[in-house]
Amino acid sequence: MTTLANGTSGLKSRRFRTIVAVLLVFGIVGGVFAYYNFFRTEPPPFFQSDEDHFLFGSIGTEDPEGIPYWIWLVLPRIFPEYLPAPGGYAAVGFPGKDGRDMPVGFSKVTVGFERVGINCAACHAATFRARAGDPPTIVAGAASHQTSPQAYLRFLFACANDPRFTADTILGEIAKNYRLSMTQRLLYRFAIIPFTKRGILQLQQTDAWMQTRPDWGRGRIDPFNPVKFRYLGQPIDATIGNSDMQPVWNLAKHPNSTYHWDGLNTNLQEVVLSSAIGDGAPLKWVDRDFERWNNTKPEEMSSLRRIYNFLSTAPPPKYPFAIDASLAATGAAVFQGECASCHALDGQRTGHVIPLAEVGTDRHRLDMWRQPAADAYNAKGEGHAWKFSHFRQSEGYVAVPLDGLWLRAPYLHNGSVPSLTDLLEPVDRRPKSFWRGYDVYDQTRIGFVTDGPEAQAAGTPFDTSLPSNSSAGHLWGTTLDAARKRALLEYLKTL
């Protein structure tokens, strides 16, 4: 009986060990399968030039908030009615560049599967044309006056809410261009497509506060309310941060190191890192990237350091049209007397915050960023090698250098004045409404064409009577006589 019992016990023990071994093998295989298909990270594409890296490189936003590439690619084909015009993502202002498979402002990285994220060029790369039939010229580092980030988000939201956002529909459209493997099709059907839909709908809920503010429109964004509410955990308030995109070229030569319209940070490294974080880069990605910050070989360098380098040294674009040199020389003297102290690279006040009571422009963007948010951002980096410490509250707007001024239109921090000609007019003579986002240049008024059927078809309306859209303030130069204004405008083209 004892022998029989021992035999039975040994059999059970061997059976148990076999079961455990089988389960362990299945666990390992399942773990490897899950890692390979959902979490493995392949090196991002390497771009030889810092400019191309800026336009198409990764800032870490692909995981966890990136859209699976094949889904992202086919959404405009399935749901064209949710875009303002034909042309895919170009319809919301993201231009394509010859030889590149992604539009400017988007990166593609494999994290388990190919994912699409946004990068700095989504807000800082502009197009312009001399005539409607010309191909657009892309200027990296310019304010993206033609893009509409809010329209892009709303397109994704509309797609995810449509009952056609199903595995059958999406896989059927993907199959027209690319043959997924059987494993990939199963993963897309039962995991990737459902998770993507759920993620977009969750983002829509998170961003529901946008519905109570005026639309951003083309070339504008509320850059810090999303950071406050999503990342810093600040209570949702009623502030409106809508403001124009900013150019980000030549920053090493800009004095006093104050960044963003209100000078809310004074350190370019922090601005670059926090911009990636605010756009969705996880802290663990930023940590890994920052470890390579001081590497000097481009292929070994931090992605964000390459962007930092580009912003520091990218030259401002030269005015591409004819300039009356004699008239510009006369205007140079007018500039020295009227504008240089605040806007020349060596001006006494250039780069400094000008109190709101003095500049007199719309205050909404300023009221959006207060000291509790600055303190929260400074505390967010505790324990990280890149610890933030330069976020602050200010009480005015920065007097910015004017290099590349011709391509900074529309003007003022909220983009409420369409041209330099309009900016030199008294407030009551500035346009009350116009269209933003059309990239044909107006050489007469020095800005973009903002009226007419083409501008209306390509752009979004801007109404200066809406909260955050006021065109008041900045009265310098408005009392000059017509001849001196003409001369000043001609000189401003040369900056």
MARVO-794236 format. One record per residue (C-alpha): residue in three letters; x, y negated, z negated. Coordinates in pm, whole numbers, plus 32768, in hexadecimal, padded with zeros to 4 digits. Layout:
BEGIN
AlaXYZ ...
# end
This chain:
BEGIN
Met800080008000 Thr811C7F137FAE Thr81C57F5880FB Leu807F7F1D81B4 Ala80497DD580F7 Asn81AB7D658141 Gly817E7DB682B0 Thr80397CF882C0 Ser80D97BCE8210 Gly82017BD282FF Leu81187BE18429 Lys80577AB583A7 Ser819B79FC8369 Arg821A7A4084C9 Arg80C979DE8559 Phe80D0789B8490 Arg822F784B8505 Thr81CA7891866B Ile809E77AC8650 Val8173769B85B6 Ala827876C586C8 Val817076B487D8 Leu80D37580873C Leu822974E4871A Val827675268887 Phe8125749488EC Gly81667369880B Ile82BC732C88A3 Val823A73578A05 Gly8112727589BA Gly81F47172891C Val82E171748A44 Phe81B8715D8B30 Ala812370388A6F Tyr82726F878A56 Tyr82C06FB08BC8 Asn816A6F438C42 Phe811B6E2E8B49 Phe82526DB18A94 Arg83946DEB8B55 Thr842B6CA08BBA Glu84F56C838CF6 Pro85E66B608D2D Pro85306A3B8DCF Pro859369CE8F2D Phe86D669088F35 Phe86D967BE8FF0 Gln882467329065 Ser87C865C5903C Asp874665208F00 Glu863C64788FD3 Asp85AC65C29051 His85C3664B8EF0 Phe84FA651E8E7B Leu83F465508F8B Phe83CC66CC8F73 Gly8489674C8E43 Ser83FA67DA8D03 Ile83CA671C8BBE Gly834368508B0C Thr81CD68208B45 Glu819069698BFC Asp816C6A358ABB Pro80756A398A16 Glu7FA769348AD4 Gly800E697B8C3B Ile7F1469F18D3F Pro7F686B418DE7 Tyr7FFA6AE38F38 Trp7F146BB49014 Ile7DDE6B348F62 Trp7E5C69CD8F73 Leu7EA669F790E7 Val7D4C6A6D914D Leu7C6E69959070 Pro7C5F6874916D Arg7BF6696B927B Ile7AE16A0191A8 Phe7A6568BB910E Pro7AB267A09206 Glu797466EB919F Tyr7A1266939050 Leu7B2A65CE90F6 Pro7AF3646B9177 Ala7B6A64C192D7 Pro7BFF65DD93A4 Gly7D6E662C937C Gly7D8966F8923F Tyr7E4B66589123 Ala7EBA653E9208 Ala7D5164C891EB Val7D9564659080 Gly7EDB63BF90DB Phe7FEB64C990BE Pro80B864AB91FF Gly816F65C392AD Lys82D665B79320 Asp835E666B944F Gly840C67B093F8 Arg836A67D492A1 Asp825168C49251 Met81D667FA9126 Pro814D66979128 Val82136588907A Gly81C365908F06 Phe819A670A8EE7 Ser8291681B8E87 Lys827969938EB4 Val831C6A858DBF Thr82F06BF98D7E Val82826C4A8C1B Gly82026DAB8C50 Phe81626D298D90 Glu81926BE98E55 Arg80FB6ABE8DA1 Val80D169538E05 Gly811868338D18 Ile812A66BB8D38 Asn826A65F48D1B Cys82D764898CFB Ala82A3643E8E6C Ala812C646F8E41 Cys812C630C8DB5 His827562868E3B Ala828B62B48FB3 Ala81DF61CA90A7 Thr819461C4921A Phe817F609B9302 Arg814160629475 Ala81645F349556 Arg80335F9A9624 Ala7F1860919600 Gly7FA6617C9708 Asp810361909672 Pro817E62BA95A9 Pro819D62609437 Thr82ED6212939C Ile831862B09245 Val83D761EB913E Ala844062B8900F Gly842E61F78EC9 Ala832861028F43 Ala81D960D68E97 Ser80EA61D28F36 His7FE760D38F9F Gln7F3D61D29083 Thr7F1362F98F96 Ser7DE263418EC0 Pro7E39642C8DA0 Gln7CD964108D17 Ala7C4264788E66 Tyr7D2E65A38E69 Leu7CB9660B8D0E Arg7B4C65DA8D69 Phe7B7E66AC8E9F Leu7BFE67CB8DC9 Phe7ADE679D8CD4 Ala79DC67A38DED Cys7A7668DF8E81 Ala7A7469988D33 Asn7907693B8CF8 Asp789A69B48E4F Pro77FE6B138E50 Arg78D96B648F7E Phe7A0E6B5D8EA0 Thr7A196CD98E9B Ala7B196DE68EDD Asp7A676E51901C Thr7A666CF290AF Ile7BC76C97904A Leu7C676DE290A7 Gly7BB16DDC91F3 Glu7C446C879243 Ile7DA16CEA91CF Ala7D926E1C92B2 Lys7D746D3A93E1 Asn7ED86CC393A5 Tyr7F8B6DC092CC Arg7F706F319279 Leu7F7E6F689103 Ser7FE270C3908E Met7EDC71A48FF2 Thr7F6C715A8E99 Gln7F666FE58EDC Arg7DFF6FF38F55 Leu7D9570A88E18 Leu7E4F6FAE8D3F Tyr7DB56E888DF5 Arg7C586F208DE8 Phe7C4F6F818C7A Ala7D466E948BD4 Ile7DDD6D738C96 Ile7CA36CE88D3B Pro7BC56D038C02 Phe7CD66C6F8B25 Thr7D0E6B528C1A Lys7B9F6AFA8C20 Arg7B8E6B058AA6 Gly7CC36A2A8A86 Ile7C3E69218B74 Leu7AF069158ABE Gln7BA368F38972 Leu7C6C67D289FE Gln7B2A67318A74 Gln7AA267408912 Thr7BE566B38887 Asp7BDC6592897D Ala7A6965488952 Trp7AC663FA88AE Met7B1F63788A0B Gln79AF636B8A67 Thr797462478979 Arg7A82616A8A13 Pro7A9660BA8B65 Asp7B2761978C75 Trp7C9B61808CAC Gly7C86616F8E26 Arg7DAE61928F10 Gly7F02612B8E93 Arg7E97611A8D28 Ile7E9261FD8BFB Asp7E4F61F58A87 Pro7FA8627B8A28 Phe7F96628788AE Asn7E3362CD883D Pro7E5D643688B5 Val7FA0644887EB Lys7EF663B786BA Phe7DC9649C86C3 Arg7E5D65E38745 Tyr7FC265E586CD Leu7FDC64FF85A0 Gly7E8F65638506 Gln7E1763FC84E1 Pro7C9F63CD84BB Ile7BE7637C85FA Asp7BA5620685FE Ala7B07611286F0 Thr7C4860798777 Ile7C89605C88ED Gly7DEF608E8961 Asn7DB060718AD8 Ser7EE15FD78B7C Asp7FA65FCF8CBD Met80B660C98D0B Gln821360378CDC Pro834460488DBE Val846660FF8D1C Trp859660AA8DF0 Asn86E160028D96 Leu86A160228C1F Ala881260238BBC Lys88265EBA8C33 His86EA5E4B8B84 Pro87375D848A4A Asn86C95DBD88E3 Ser86515F258914 Thr84DE5EF788D9 Tyr83FC5FEE898C His828B600889E1 Trp81B75ED38A13 Asp81B25E7788A3 Gly83165EE18850 Leu829C5FFA876F Asn83EC60AC8785 Thr854F602887A7 Asn860D616787FF Leu860D61F68960 Gln8665635788EF Glu8535635A880C Val845B62CD8922 Val84C063E48A10 Leu849364FC8911 Ser834D64748888 Ser82C2644989E7 Ala82FA65BB8A29 Ile8258661588DD Gly8134652C891E Asp80FE65CF8A72 Gly80EC672989D3 Ala824E67B189AC Pro825F68968878 Leu835A683A876A Lys841069868798 Trp844C692D8906 Val84CA67D488A5 Asp85B2687187A2 Arg8648695D88A6 Asp866A684A89A6 Phe870B675B88B0 Glu881A6859885F Arg88A3681089BB Trp8881669689A1 Asn89F9665589A6 Asn8A51674F8AB9 Thr8AE7669C8BE1 Lys8AB6678E8D03 Pro896367518DA8 Glu891468C68DB9 Glu895968E68C43 Met88C7679A8BD5 Ser878B67608B0F Ser866267228BF4 Leu85FE65F38B29 Arg8764656F8B2A Arg876065718CA6 Ile862264A28C99 Tyr86C563BB8B9B Asn87EC63908C86 Phe870A63488DAE Leu864162418CF3 Ser8781619D8C7F Thr882161788DD4 Ala871461878EE5 Pro873160418FA9 Pro85FE5F648FCD Pro85725F739131 Lys85C75E539215 Tyr84AF5D9392BD Pro848E5E43940E Phe83FF5D2594D7 Ala84805BD89557 Ile84E75AC9945F Asp8511595694AA Ala866E59299413 Ser865F57AB9410 Leu850D57A39361 Ala858058B1926C Ala86B157DE9212 Thr85C856BF91B9 Gly84F357B190F0 Ala86235827902A Ala863656D28F84 Val84C356DF8F33 Phe84F358398E99 Gln860F57BB8DBE Gly853856A58D39 Glu83EF575F8D12 Cys843358D38CE5 Ala859E592E8CA0 Ser859D59118B25 Cys849E5A2D8B0F His84D95AF68C4C Ala86405AD58CCA Leu871F5BFA8C68 Asp87E85B098B90 Gly86C05A3D8B16 Gln86B459D689A9 Arg85635A7B8970 Thr85775B908A74 Gly852A5CDE89D5 His849D5C3D889C Val83355C548828 Ile82775B12886E Pro81655AD8876B Leu80065B1387EC Ala7F9E59B58783 Glu80A1592C8874 Val80775A1189A1 Gly7EFB5A188984 Thr7EBA5B5B8A42 Asp7DBC5C6D89F1 Arg7DFA5CF28892 His7D5B5E4E88AA Arg7E9C5F058904 Leu7F495E6187DB Asp7E365EBA86E5 Met7E426026874E Trp7F9B606386B1 Arg7FB66016853E Gln80B2606D8431 Pro800A61B083B5 Ala803762488510 Ala81A161CF851F Asp81E7626583C9 Ala814963AE8430 Tyr822163C18569 Asn835E637284A7 Ala8306648483AE Lys82B7658384BE Gly842365C58508 Glu8486662783A7 Gly856F675283B2 His85C1672B8522 Ala870E66BD85B4 Trp865B65AB8675 Lys85AA65118547 Phe84E463D985A5 Ser8511629784E0 His84D6617385D0 Phe835B617085FA Arg82BE60328577 Gln81965F46858D Ser81BF5DFA8640 Glu80EC5CC18657 Gly81135C6A87C5 Tyr818A5CD9891B Val82EC5CFA89A1 Ala83755BF58A91 Val83EF5CED8B96 Pro85095CBB8C91 Leu84845C878DEF Asp856D5D618EBD Gly84A45E028FD4 Leu83865D148F85 Trp82EA5D3290E0 Leu82905EA1909C Arg82095E698F3D Ala80B15DF98FB6 Pro7FA85DD98F30 Tyr802A5CF58E1C Leu80105CC18CA4 His801B5DE48BB3 Asn7EBD5E558C0F Gly7EE35E278D88 Ser7DCF5D258D90 Val7E6A5C338E8B Pro7E955CC38FEA Ser7FAF5BEB9075 Leu80BF5AF69015 Thr800159E890D1 Asp7ED75A278FED Leu7FB35A2A8EB6 Leu802258C48EFC Glu7EB858518F07 Pro7DF057DA8DD7 Val7D2558EF8D35 Asp7BD858798DC2 Arg7C6458958F25 Arg7CED59F58EFF Pro7C1A5B0C8F9C Lys7B035B888EBC Ser7AF45CD98F6B Phe7BC55D93906B Trp7C265EF290D9 Arg7D5A5FA39053 Gly7E1E60C590E7 Tyr7E4060739259 Asp7FAF607892BC Val7FB85F8F93E9 Tyr80885E639384 Asp800D5CFB9398 Gln81455C3593F9 Thr808D5AEA93E8 Arg800C5B019284 Ile81205BEC9206 Gly805D5D149186 Phe7F8A5E259221 Val7E585DF892FA Thr7D365DFA9205 Asp7C005DBB92D6 Gly7B625E359418 Pro7AD75F8A9478 Glu7C2C603A9476 Ala7C7F5FC19318 Gln7B256025929E Ala7B41617E9339 Ala7C9761C292A1 Gly7C79610C9155 Thr7BAB60DC901C Pro7AF75F9B8FB8 Phe7B8A5EBB8EAB Asp7AA25DD48DEB Thr7B4D5CCE8D12 Ser7A155CA28C3C Leu7A375DFD8BA2 Pro7AE55E2F8A52 Ser7C605E4C8A7B Asn7C505DBF8BDF Ser7C695C4A8BA1 Ser7D465B868C90 Ala7D735A668B9B Gly7EC159EC8B1C His802359C18BA4 Leu7FED585D8C1A Trp815858178C6D Gly817D57948DD0 Thr800C574F8E00 Thr803A55D48DF8 Leu814A55C78F06 Asp80F555109046 Ala80B455DD9180 Ala820E55A89216 Arg82C6561A90DC Lys81E0574790BC Arg822F57B09221 Ala83A2579091DF Leu838D58509097 Leu82C85968913C Glu83CD5986924D Tyr84E3599F914B Leu84275AA59081 Lys84375B8991B1 Thr85B15B949188 Leu85B55C1C9024 
# end
